């Protein structure tokens, strides 16, 4: 009876670990999707600069620069996802960049009168990256060296 109880407890424990690992993989993939989506949004922002013919050259430069900043923050999140466990400086820079990009997105959307759909999309992506950057399971664990 005791052996069967221990076997059942071990099986439940292993199932719980397996469920936790699966949730970690899902969160990690979600973080990758959000990072790539921010990179794509930044690229789209840069490409849209071409269509801003009625604006001033200075406005177009700033608009393009905003796209560059978005793409770089997205890339920073992808780096954080891959190396965040072992690079404390990268974690801090990523958290800071996500905070500022989210605040910037909130302010820019409100000040420019962005459409509700665009506002929700951009704030969801930047806010999602901000939240996921603080979740430990969204970051790949450090890799063990080969042969150890």
GIHUUR-V381924 format. One line per field, one symbol per residue. ss: DSSP state (H for helix, E for strand, C for the rest). A space follows every 10 residues. Layout:
ss=???
//
This chain:
ss=CHHHHHHHHH HHHHHHHHHH HHHHHHHHHH HHHHHHHHHH HHHHHHHHHH HCCCCCHHHH HHHHHHHHHH HHHHHHHHHH HHHCCCCHHH HHHHHHHHHH HHHHHHHHHH HHCCCHHHHH HHHHHHHHHH HHHCCHHHCC CCCCCCCC
//
